Amino acid sequence: MIRHSFSPLSFLLTIALGLHVSATAAEQGLTLEKGDHISLVGNTLAERMQHHGWLETLIQSQFPEHELVFRNLAYSGDEAEIWTCSLAYRQQPDTTRVYNLDPLSWFQANVPEYIGEVNDLGVPIYMQRHYPEIPMSQPYPKDEVLDFFGMTADTAYFTSSIAWMLGDAIRQGFERIIIHRVQESDKATDYFFQKPCLDFWCGVCIGRRVRLLISEGSRLCRPHPWESGLYGYISQDSADVINGTISSAVKAARKLPIVFRHAETREQIGQAA
């Protein structure tokens, strides 16, 4: 049986057979916005819908001005897991796992309702360790993941919870991974620095013959908007200025003292040369 994992950060709309579009919007409070992407997920029944398009036609006729985009991501014999990180479980129904590699103290200080919310989910919560306050929490298998890829603490390359999620999914043998709405919003500049690492792990997926699907608006495995994907053949007038600005920022950052501490104990564990 083929299994696959979702790693959504934002909104994934799952359309079921027999769904009445106009009634659903009123009864369940779902609101379709212009340009929304709708993903059909499931097994054989949903996969066969790609040959007909009646559901897309029905929804498009109800919302002709919305310019909706449909993708059939179903797969025969599929058994899907839906993974989220941070607070994405708030937007993603039917989450089967939550990965949060930040220490619990951060959530307690910034999201006081976090413990109650994740306990209500009743699903495994992968964190740095087990916390008694969250009975379903369990330690992320860091050592197992590093050993699987032949990495050490010095050679590890995981700069986000999503990177850890991809590493764990590959280790567990998932054959299909869908990354939904990650690195998609131009306003999400706080996560700009995570793109190179995520690109790397997407490449690991492809190299290991994992079927990887990335939502259309994502910048993963694509050049930055100011760069050409055909270096040497196509140029962009302001690329040098933009790259020069970024390089200056990196040079300035390298002059700052860099000290590594354990996230929970604050004990110093290393310092950059």
Residue, then its C-alpha position, 0 to 999 in steps of 0.5 A: m500500500i502506498r502511503h503519503s504525507f502532507s506537510p501543510l502550513s496553511f489552508l487545504l480544502t478537501i472536497a468529498l464526493g456528494l458535496h453540495v457547494s453552495a450549501t457547504a459554504a453557508e452551513q460550515g462557514l467555508t469562504l472561497e476567495k479569488g485565486d484559491h487553490i482546491s486540492l482533491v485528495g483520496n484514493t481510487l474514487a477521487e483519482r478517477m475524477q481527473h478523467h471527468g471534471w464534473l466537480e470542478t465544472l460545478i464549483q466553477s459555475q457557482f463561483p465564475e469570478h473567483e478564478l479557482v485552481f483545481r489539482n487532483l492529488a488523489y492516488s489509488g490505494d492511498e492512505a494519507e497522513i496529514w502533518t502540520c507544524s507550529l499552529a497550522y493545526r488550527q486551519q487544517p482539519d484531520t491533522t494526524r501529527v503535529y511537529n513543533l521543534d520549538p521548546l514548550s516554554w516558547f509556546q507558553a510565553n507566546v501562545p498560552e492556549y497552545i497546551g489545551e489546543v494540542n491536547d484536544l487534537g488527540v494526535p501525536i505531538y512531536m517535540q524536543r522531548h515528552y512534556p507531562e503537560i501534553p500527554m500525547s507529546q513524544p520526543y522527535p526521533k532526532d538521533e534516528v533521523l541523523d543516523f539514517f542520513g549518516m549525519t552528525a551534530d556538525t553536519a546536520y542541516f535542519t533549519s526548520s520544523i518542516a525540514w525535520m518533518l521531511g527527514d522523518a518522512i523519508r526515514q519512515g519510507f513514505e513514497r509520496i509527499i505533498i508540500h502544501r502552501v510552504q514558502e508561498s506568501d511574499k509577505a512571509t519574509d520571516y521564513f525567507f532564510q529557511k528556503p535553501c534548507l527546504d530546497f535541499w531536502c526536496g532534492v533529497c526526496i527526489g534523489r531517493r525517488v520519493r514522489l514529491l508534489i509542491s503546491e503551484g504557488s510555492r517558491l520551493c525548488r524554484p529561483h527567487p523572484w529576482e533570479s532567472g532559472l537559466y543562469g547565463y542565458i537570461s538576465q534580470d536587470s536588478a538582480d545584481v543590486i538585490n544580490g548585492t544588498i543580501s550579500s552586504a547583510v550577510k557580511a554584516a551578520r558574520k561580524l556579530p558574535i555567534v553563540f549556540r545554546h541549548a534551546e531550553t537550558r540556555e547552556q552554551i554548547g558552541q560558538a562560531a569561529 
